[in-house]
């Protein structure tokens, strides 16, 4: 009896120890750890994706390049032209936004036909506060309250000039840039594909044809034929 009791106690003790060992192994199972890491990575990816989508909502919808008397809509196959442009200038830094000025009708027309300018238009008015928070990597600290629907980047000089315009009210503001390298932007303009139409100075349209107008500044801009039929708009 004493021997059987001893064996029983030893067996129970061994079973308890084995249970503890197996429990420890289960908790330290690499497959469980892998699932935890995968969940964390998925959560991080989802948060990053949500952040990118929020920023994408405030990217302009249409890009035009004005050269001489021609305004050309930029297109890129399977990609957003305005999104690609955004990538090239995202690291620019705004130093300050100057006071607003209401342009006359003729002054606005002159601004919109100014040569060597990249013009980005939004589908509707955008508040500068929202634009400032999402468009450039480093937002401006002192944010004025106004809205606009067109971003004009003057590329005639080495340092670009930025103008924000509300087409409906003709209110405009120029912005001073602290850092604004244009190497990536100019490289993109060189490879971007223009639409199949060009806007003439009088507002009418004509089929795109191979032409290389003379320009005082060597901003690389594509000029070649294309068979695409773009979705054009009278607001350019």
N, C-alpha and C positions, 0 to 999 in steps of 0.2 A: 504493500500500500504506500509505504514511504517512497519507494522508487517511482511508482506511477505518479504520485503527487509531484515529485521533483521534476519528472519529465514533462508533466502538464505545465508546471510553472515556467520551465525553460522554454517550452514551445510557445506559450503565450507571450513571453518576453521577446522571443525571436520574431514573432509575427508583428508585434508592436514596432520593433526596430525596423523590420522590413517595410512596414507601412510608412514610417517616417522617411525612410530613404527614398521610397517610390514617390512620396509626396514632394520631396525636395527636387527629385529629378523632373517631375512633371512641371513644377513651377519654373525650373531652369531650362525647360525644353526650348531649343533654338527655333523650332517652327512657331512656337507661341510668340517668341521675341520678334521673329520676322513679321508676323501679323501685326504686332504693335507698331513696328517701324513703318510698315506699309500704310497703316492707318494714319500715322503722323505725316508721312510724305504726301498722302492723298489730301489731307486737310490743308497742308501748306500750299499744294498745287491749286486747290480750289480757291484759297484766299488770294493767291497771286493772280489767278485767272479772273476773279471778280474785280480785282484792282485794275487789271489791264482793260477789262471791258468797260469799267467806269470811265477810264481815261479816253478810251476809243469813242465814247459817246460825244465827247467834246472836240473831236477832230473835225475840221471842215469837210464839207461834202464834195466840193468841186475845186479843181486847180486850173488856173489859166496862166499863160505866159504871154506878156505883151512885148512885142518887138516891132519897132517902127510903127506902122499903121495896122499891124495885124495882131489879133488876140487869138491865141490858140489854146484849146482845152487839152490838157495833158491826160493821157490814159496809159494804163499798164495792164497787160494781159494777166488775168487771174489774181490781181492784187489791187489794193486801193492806192491810187496815186497820192492822195492827201495823207494817207497813213504812212507811206514810204517817205514823203517829204517831212512829215512829223519826226520820223526817226533821225533824219539828218540834222534837224535843228533843235531837238529836244534839250540838248545841253546848253543852249543859249541862255544867257541870264539878263533879265530886265533890271536896269538900274533905277529908272523912274519913268512914270507916264506923265506927260505934260498936260497942260490945261486944254480943255476942249475948244474947238473953233468950228463955227458953222460955215460951211463952204457954200458959195453961190453955185447955181446950176452949172455955169460954165467952168468954174474952178473944179467941181467934182468931175465933170466930163474930162477936163485936162488931166486930172490925177489918174483917172481910170484908163487913159490912153497913153500914159507916160511910158516911154520905151524902157526896156530891160527891167521890167517889174514882174514879180511873181505874185499873183492874186489868188487868195484862198477864200472861198465864200462858204457860209454856213446856210443851212436850210431855213433858219430863222434867227432872230436876235438872241445873242448869248451875253449873259452878264459877265463883266470882266472878272468879278470875284470867282466865279466858277471856272472860267477859262484859266485864270492865274493859278488856281489850285491844281489843275490837271495837265496843262499843256507843256509847260517847261519844267525841267527837273527841279529847279530851285525857285519856288514862288517868290514874288515880290512881297515885301513886308507891309508897307503902307499901301493899301489897296483902295483906289478911288472907286466911287460907285457910278457906273455907267454901263451901257450895253452897246454892242456893235454886231455886225453880221458880215464884215469883210476885213480880211487881213492882207495888207499890201506890203510886200518886201521889195524895196528898191535895191537893185544889184548893180547899179551903174558904177559905184565906187567900191573900193576894196572893203570898206566897212559898210555893211547893209544898213538901210534905214527902214524902220518899222512904223507903219501907220494903221490905225484901227478906225474903221469907218462904219457908220450906220447909214445905209443907203436911203432909208425912208426919211430920215430927218436931216441928212447931209452933215451930221455932226462928226468931227474927226479929232483924233488925238495922235500925236506922234509919241513914240517910246524911245528912250535912250537905252542902248544895249551895252552891258559891261563886257560880256564875252559873246562873240558871234562869229566863229570860224565858218567859212562858206565852202570849204573844199569838198565836203561830202554832198552838200546841196548842189553845187555846180556839176559834180560828177553824176548826180542823179538826173539833172536836167539834160545832160548830154545823152543819156540812154532812154529817157522817158519817151513814150510814143505819143505824138499829137493826134488829135481827133481828125476825122475826115473832113471837117469844115474849118474854115477860118472866118473870123469876123472882120469885115472891112471897116474902115474908119467911119463910114456913114451908117454902120449898123446892119448892113445887108450881109448875106453869107455867100460864099462861093466854094466850089469843090477844092479840096486841098491839092496842091500841085508842088512838084519839086522846085524849090526856090531857095536861094541863099542871099537874103538881104544884107546890105552892108551895115555894120554897127560900129560905133565909136569905141565900144568896150567888148573884149572877147569873152562874153558870157556864153558858155557852150549850150546851144539849143538845137534840138533835132529838127531837120527839115527834110522830110522824105515822104513819098507817097504811101498811102495805106488804103486798103479796101474796106476797112471797118466802117460801119454806120453807127456813129455815136448817138447817145441821147443828149441832144443839145437843148439849151435854154436861152430865152431872150435876155435873161438876167446875167450879163457877163461884164 
